[in-house]
Amino acid sequence: MPIKAQVAIDERIRFLALGNNWHRPYAHQLKGYDGIWEIIIKSENVQYRPLGCFGPGDKVFSLLIGAREKDNKFVPQNAPKTAEERKKVIYENEGYLNEYF
């Protein structure tokens, strides 16, 4: 991943951590997936879409999988399903979590 994209993703996550900006154009909850959120970032004409969930615990957002969007589809295509599966794992065993910042 290019450095500019990494910086853009870090900046968006820090921005979202500051307050109640969990809405478009910054993020939104995916329909049809239990509590899975998409963080929306564009860097150098690439649509990055890290997926995550709130919790476990208060004031925690867990990143579950990195993805991109191309032609209105996720790459990898199964990213939302993988995010749901990983959400179940971290809620059952918080030992899988690492602090981001």
Sequence and secondary structure as in RCSB ss.txt:
>XXXX:A:sequence
MPIKAQVAIDERIRFLALGNNWHRPYAHQLKGYDGIWEIIIKSENVQYRPLGCFGPGDKVFSLLIGAREKDNKFV
PQNAPKTAEERKKVIYENEGYLNEYF
>XXXX:A:secstr
  HHHHHHHHHHHHHHHHSS  STTTEEE TTSTT EEE EEETTEEE  EEEE SSTT EEEEE  EEETTEEE
STTHHHHHHHHHHHHHH GGG     
